[in-house]
Amino acid sequence: MDANKKRNIIIADSNDERASELHSLLSGSYNVIMVSDGEQLLKKVADYFKKLSAIILDGDIPKISAGQVMDALRNKKITKYVPVIVMADRTSEITRMFYDKGAAAFLRPPYNSKSAKAKVDNLVKTYAERKWLEKKVIQQNRELTYQADMLRKLNNNILDMMGTIIEFRGIEDNNHIRRVKEYTQILGEAVATFFKEYELDAEHINYIASASSMHDIGKILIPDSIVLKAGKLTADEFDIIKSHTTKGCEMLEAVSKYQEEIYYRYSYEICRYHHERYDGSGYPEGLSGDEIPISAQIVSVAEAFDALMCDTVYRKAVDFDRACEMIVEGECGTFSPKLIQCFKVSQEKIRKVAVEYAG
């Protein structure tokens, strides 16, 4: 094997006879770099670090002590990737001191024996395999992160596309889905700030905001004669309208295999429960309080508020301040006092979104 292709080992030894024995033992398999003091060793480590397979260190190295050398190597995280084999008396105190500083093993005489060579070879192999595995794990994590990002974008696109179908059908205002999504994001961030018990973080808030696009997906299955009817609905017609919550969940179940589990869960919760009310007066199940998933509670406020500011077949829009008043006063049904608090503190952010998507 060409010397340039061999793995590099630094032998730092002030004992010429022992250094010569080690050089003879290892030079057939390694490119051996000889130094005689701690200063030289640290300089060579800096030169060869990325291509260094092991360090053999004299426990009595001059200029910079072996303990100080170990501290320097550990502080630069070199001992994590390069085994340091120490030649020193094996007293319990010395052994503990060097191991604490990151030493991988000790080497005892005779230094030209097969067992000494085997110990060096095994450590070099073990550290090389560990380094390879760590690199592989990092690479796989990057690939998984990339795949997760792509899947998240795909799910976002699916949700937005399905939500937009409702807009094209003329059931909702063109920007209703976008505004509800923005309001959900704002309210979710307020919930995370003020009410830690819901254990929401930025990632889950983003999922909930994306899934909010599904809140009225079930209306696709409601006949135009009912969903677009001008004027008051009959009791039977209203029951059919209310079924959009459960029909939407049936649609989501049909495409669940194409969705990330967390997207499906939040989409399902929001679609089914966004018309539930905190006092139990909502539908389809009459849930009350925190029986209603927090995702649906957030979207219910966002959706009800935006609906107030949109002309529909049922009523004319109201202005921003009146819509805020109606939400706070419970004129659209009872919402959680915690959500009302979040709505109040978020009004200026919500106003900016309303202005941006107006018209």
C-alpha positions as CSV (number, residue, x, y, z in Angstrom):
1,M,0.0,0.0,0.0
2,D,1.3,3.5,-0.9
3,A,2.3,5.5,2.2
4,N,0.0,8.3,1.2
5,K,-3.0,6.0,1.2
6,K,-2.3,4.7,4.7
7,R,-4.2,6.0,7.7
8,N,-2.3,8.5,9.9
9,I,-1.2,7.9,13.4
10,I,0.6,10.3,15.6
11,I,3.0,8.9,18.2
12,A,3.9,11.5,20.8
13,D,6.8,10.0,22.8
14,S,9.9,11.5,24.4
15,N,11.4,8.0,24.9
16,D,13.4,7.3,21.8
17,E,13.7,3.6,22.2
18,R,10.0,3.1,22.9
19,A,9.1,5.4,20.0
20,S,11.3,3.4,17.7
21,E,9.6,0.2,18.8
22,L,6.2,1.6,18.1
23,H,7.2,3.0,14.8
24,S,8.5,-0.4,13.7
25,L,5.3,-2.0,14.9
26,L,2.8,0.3,13.2
27,S,4.6,1.7,10.1
28,G,3.6,-1.3,7.9
29,S,-0.1,-0.5,8.3
30,Y,-0.1,3.2,9.1
31,N,1.6,6.4,8.1
32,V,3.3,7.1,11.4
33,I,4.0,10.8,12.4
34,M,6.6,11.1,15.2
35,V,6.7,14.0,17.7
36,S,8.5,14.3,21.0
37,D,6.6,16.9,23.0
38,G,3.1,18.2,23.6
39,E,3.5,21.4,21.5
40,Q,4.5,19.4,18.4
41,L,1.7,17.0,19.0
42,L,-1.0,19.7,19.0
43,K,0.4,21.3,15.9
44,K,0.4,18.0,14.1
45,V,-3.2,17.3,15.3
46,A,-4.3,20.6,13.7
47,D,-2.6,19.6,10.4
48,Y,-3.9,16.1,10.2
49,F,-7.2,16.1,12.2
50,K,-9.5,15.3,9.3
51,K,-7.3,12.4,8.2
52,L,-6.1,11.2,11.6
53,S,-6.9,7.7,12.8
54,A,-5.3,7.6,16.3
55,I,-2.9,9.3,18.7
56,I,-0.5,7.4,20.9
57,L,0.5,9.7,23.8
58,D,3.4,9.4,26.3
59,G,2.0,10.1,29.8
60,D,5.2,12.0,30.6
61,I,5.4,14.1,27.4
62,P,7.4,17.3,28.0
63,K,6.6,21.0,27.4
64,I,2.9,20.6,27.6
65,S,1.8,17.9,30.0
66,A,-0.2,14.9,28.9
67,G,-3.1,16.0,31.0
68,Q,-3.1,19.5,29.4
69,V,-2.8,17.9,26.0
70,M,-5.9,15.7,26.7
71,D,-7.8,18.8,27.9
72,A,-6.9,20.6,24.7
73,L,-8.0,17.6,22.5
74,R,-11.2,17.1,24.5
75,N,-12.1,20.8,24.3
76,K,-11.8,20.7,20.5
77,K,-13.9,17.5,20.4
78,I,-11.0,15.5,18.9
79,T,-11.2,12.7,21.4
80,K,-14.8,12.1,20.2
81,Y,-13.6,11.1,16.8
82,V,-9.9,10.0,17.3
83,P,-8.9,7.4,19.9
84,V,-6.1,8.6,22.2
85,I,-4.1,5.7,23.6
86,V,-2.0,6.6,26.6
87,M,1.3,5.1,27.7
88,A,1.4,5.6,31.5
89,D,1.5,3.7,34.8
90,R,-1.8,2.0,35.3
91,T,-2.5,3.2,38.9
92,S,-6.2,3.8,39.6
93,E,-5.7,7.5,40.0
94,I,-3.9,8.0,36.8
95,T,-6.3,5.7,34.9
96,R,-9.3,7.6,36.1
97,M,-7.7,11.0,35.4
98,F,-6.9,10.1,31.7
99,Y,-10.3,8.4,31.1
100,D,-12.1,11.4,32.5
101,K,-10.2,13.5,30.0
102,G,-11.3,11.4,27.1
103,A,-8.6,8.7,26.7
104,A,-9.8,5.6,24.8
105,A,-7.3,3.1,26.2
106,F,-3.9,2.4,27.7
107,L,-0.9,0.7,26.1
108,R,1.5,-1.4,28.1
109,P,4.8,-3.0,27.3
110,P,6.1,-4.8,25.3
111,Y,5.3,-2.1,22.7
112,N,6.4,-4.3,19.8
113,S,4.0,-7.1,20.5
114,K,1.1,-8.4,18.5
115,S,-1.3,-7.6,21.3
116,A,-0.2,-3.9,21.2
117,K,-0.8,-3.8,17.4
118,A,-4.2,-5.5,17.8
119,K,-5.3,-3.0,20.4
120,V,-4.4,-0.1,18.1
121,D,-6.0,-1.7,15.1
122,N,-9.3,-2.5,17.0
123,L,-9.6,1.1,18.3
124,V,-8.9,2.6,14.9
125,K,-11.6,0.3,13.4
126,T,-14.1,1.0,16.1
127,Y,-13.8,4.8,15.9
128,A,-13.8,4.7,12.1
129,E,-17.1,2.6,12.1
130,R,-18.6,5.0,14.7
131,K,-17.7,8.0,12.6
132,W,-19.2,6.3,9.5
133,L,-22.4,5.5,11.4
134,E,-22.7,9.0,12.7
135,K,-22.2,10.4,9.2
136,K,-24.8,7.9,7.9
137,V,-27.3,8.9,10.5
138,I,-26.8,12.6,9.8
139,Q,-27.3,11.9,6.1
140,Q,-30.4,9.9,6.7
141,N,-31.8,12.6,9.0
142,R,-31.3,15.2,6.3
143,E,-33.1,12.9,3.8
144,L,-35.9,12.3,6.2
145,T,-36.2,16.0,7.0
146,Y,-36.3,16.7,3.2
147,Q,-39.0,14.1,2.7
148,A,-41.0,15.4,5.6
149,D,-40.8,18.9,4.2
150,M,-41.9,17.7,0.8
151,L,-44.8,15.7,2.4
152,R,-45.8,18.7,4.4
153,K,-45.9,20.9,1.3
154,L,-47.9,18.2,-0.5
155,N,-50.4,18.0,2.4
156,N,-50.6,21.8,2.5
157,N,-51.3,21.9,-1.3
158,I,-54.0,19.2,-0.9
159,L,-55.7,21.0,1.9
160,D,-55.6,24.3,0.1
161,M,-56.9,22.7,-3.1
162,M,-59.8,21.0,-1.4
163,G,-60.6,24.2,0.5
164,T,-60.6,26.2,-2.7
165,I,-63.1,23.9,-4.3
166,I,-65.7,25.4,-1.9
167,E,-64.8,28.9,-3.0
168,F,-65.1,28.1,-6.7
169,R,-68.5,26.6,-6.1
170,G,-69.6,30.0,-4.8
171,I,-70.4,28.8,-1.2
172,E,-67.8,31.1,0.4
173,D,-66.2,34.4,-0.3
174,N,-63.1,34.0,-2.4
175,N,-60.7,34.8,0.4
176,H,-62.6,33.1,3.3
177,I,-60.3,30.1,3.4
178,R,-57.2,32.3,3.5
179,R,-58.5,34.6,6.2
180,V,-59.6,31.8,8.4
181,K,-56.2,30.2,8.0
182,E,-54.5,33.5,9.0
183,Y,-56.9,34.1,11.9
184,T,-56.3,30.5,13.1
185,Q,-52.6,31.1,13.1
186,I,-52.9,34.3,15.1
187,L,-55.3,32.8,17.7
188,G,-53.2,29.6,18.0
189,E,-50.1,31.7,18.8
190,A,-52.0,33.5,21.5
191,V,-53.3,30.3,23.0
192,A,-49.7,28.9,23.0
193,T,-48.5,32.1,24.8
194,F,-51.2,32.4,27.4
195,F,-52.5,28.9,28.0
196,K,-49.6,26.4,28.2
197,E,-52.0,23.6,29.3
198,Y,-52.9,23.1,25.7
199,E,-49.3,22.3,24.9
200,L,-49.3,24.0,21.5
201,D,-46.0,24.8,19.8
202,A,-45.2,26.5,16.6
203,E,-45.2,23.3,14.6
204,H,-48.7,22.2,15.8
205,I,-50.1,25.7,15.3
206,N,-48.9,25.6,11.7
207,Y,-50.6,22.2,11.3
208,I,-53.9,23.5,12.7
209,A,-53.8,26.6,10.5
210,S,-53.3,24.5,7.4
211,A,-56.0,22.0,8.5
212,S,-58.4,24.9,9.0
213,S,-58.9,24.9,5.2
214,M,-61.0,21.7,5.7
215,H,-63.6,23.2,8.1
216,D,-66.4,23.4,5.5
217,I,-65.3,20.8,3.0
218,G,-68.4,18.8,3.7
219,K,-70.6,21.5,2.1
220,I,-69.4,20.1,-1.3
221,L,-71.9,17.3,-0.6
222,I,-74.8,19.6,0.3
223,P,-77.2,20.3,-2.6
224,D,-77.0,23.8,-4.2
225,S,-80.7,24.2,-3.6
226,I,-80.0,24.2,0.1
227,V,-76.5,25.5,0.6
228,L,-77.1,28.5,-1.8
229,K,-80.7,29.1,-0.8
230,A,-81.6,32.7,-0.2
231,G,-83.7,33.2,2.8
232,K,-84.5,31.2,5.9
233,L,-84.0,27.4,5.9
234,T,-86.6,25.0,7.0
235,A,-85.8,22.8,10.0
236,D,-85.2,19.8,7.7
237,E,-82.9,21.9,5.4
238,F,-81.0,23.1,8.4
239,D,-80.4,19.5,9.6
240,I,-79.0,18.8,6.1
241,I,-76.7,21.8,6.3
242,K,-75.5,20.7,9.8
243,S,-74.6,17.3,8.2
244,H,-71.6,19.0,6.4
245,T,-69.6,18.4,9.6
246,T,-70.0,14.6,9.4
247,K,-70.0,14.4,5.6
248,G,-66.8,16.3,5.5
249,C,-65.2,13.7,7.9
250,E,-66.3,10.9,5.6
251,M,-64.5,12.7,2.7
252,L,-61.4,13.1,4.8
253,E,-61.5,9.4,5.8
254,A,-61.6,8.5,2.1
255,V,-58.4,10.3,1.4
256,S,-56.7,9.7,4.7
257,K,-54.1,7.3,3.2
258,Y,-52.7,10.2,1.2
259,Q,-52.3,12.5,4.3
260,E,-49.8,12.7,7.1
261,E,-51.4,11.4,10.3
262,I,-51.2,14.7,12.1
263,Y,-52.8,16.6,9.2
264,Y,-55.6,14.1,9.1
265,R,-56.2,14.3,12.8
266,Y,-56.4,18.0,12.9
267,S,-58.5,18.2,9.7
268,Y,-60.9,15.7,11.1
269,E,-61.2,17.5,14.5
270,I,-61.8,20.9,12.8
271,C,-64.2,19.6,10.2
272,R,-66.3,17.7,12.7
273,Y,-66.3,20.0,15.7
274,H,-65.9,23.6,14.5
275,H,-69.7,24.2,15.1
276,E,-69.6,22.9,18.6
277,R,-70.0,25.6,21.3
278,Y,-68.5,25.9,24.7
279,D,-71.8,25.7,26.5
280,G,-72.9,22.5,24.7
281,S,-75.3,24.2,22.3
282,G,-73.5,23.4,19.1
283,Y,-73.5,20.4,16.8
284,P,-73.1,17.6,15.7
285,E,-72.5,16.0,19.1
286,G,-73.3,18.8,21.6
287,L,-69.8,18.8,23.2
288,S,-69.0,21.3,25.8
289,G,-66.0,22.9,27.4
290,D,-62.7,21.2,26.6
291,E,-64.5,18.2,25.3
292,I,-64.1,20.2,22.1
293,P,-60.6,19.8,20.7
294,I,-58.6,23.0,21.0
295,S,-58.0,22.9,17.2
296,A,-61.7,23.1,16.6
297,Q,-62.2,25.7,19.3
298,I,-59.7,28.0,17.6
299,V,-61.1,27.5,14.2
300,S,-64.7,28.0,15.4
301,V,-63.8,31.5,16.6
302,A,-61.8,32.3,13.4
303,E,-64.6,31.0,11.1
304,A,-67.5,32.6,13.0
305,F,-65.7,36.0,13.0
306,D,-64.9,35.9,9.3
307,A,-68.4,34.8,8.4
308,L,-69.8,37.9,10.1
309,M,-67.7,40.1,7.8
310,C,-68.9,38.4,4.6
311,D,-72.1,38.8,2.6
312,T,-73.9,35.4,2.4
313,V,-77.2,34.1,1.2
314,Y,-78.4,34.3,4.8
315,R,-77.4,37.9,5.8
316,K,-75.4,41.0,5.0
317,A,-71.8,41.6,6.3
318,V,-71.1,43.7,9.4
319,D,-68.0,45.9,9.9
320,F,-64.9,44.8,11.8
321,D,-65.7,46.5,15.1
322,R,-69.3,45.1,15.1
323,A,-68.0,41.6,14.3
324,C,-65.5,41.8,17.2
325,E,-68.3,42.9,19.5
326,M,-70.6,40.0,18.4
327,I,-67.9,37.4,19.0
328,V,-67.0,38.8,22.5
329,E,-70.6,39.2,23.5
330,G,-71.5,35.6,22.4
331,E,-74.0,36.6,19.7
332,C,-72.6,33.8,17.5
333,G,-72.8,31.2,20.3
334,T,-70.7,30.8,23.4
335,F,-66.9,30.4,23.0
336,S,-64.3,29.5,25.6
337,P,-63.4,32.4,27.8
338,K,-59.8,31.6,27.1
339,L,-60.4,31.9,23.4
340,I,-62.2,35.1,23.9
341,Q,-59.2,36.5,25.8
342,C,-56.9,35.4,23.0
343,F,-59.3,37.0,20.5
344,K,-59.2,40.3,22.4
345,V,-55.4,40.5,22.6
346,S,-55.1,39.6,19.0
347,Q,-57.6,42.1,17.5
348,E,-55.0,44.4,15.9
349,K,-53.3,41.5,14.2
350,I,-56.6,40.2,13.0
351,R,-57.6,43.7,11.7
352,K,-54.4,43.7,9.5
353,V,-55.4,40.4,7.9
354,A,-59.0,41.6,7.4
355,V,-57.8,44.7,5.7
356,E,-55.2,42.8,3.6
357,Y,-57.8,40.3,2.2
358,A,-60.8,42.8,2.0
359,G,-62.8,42.9,-1.1
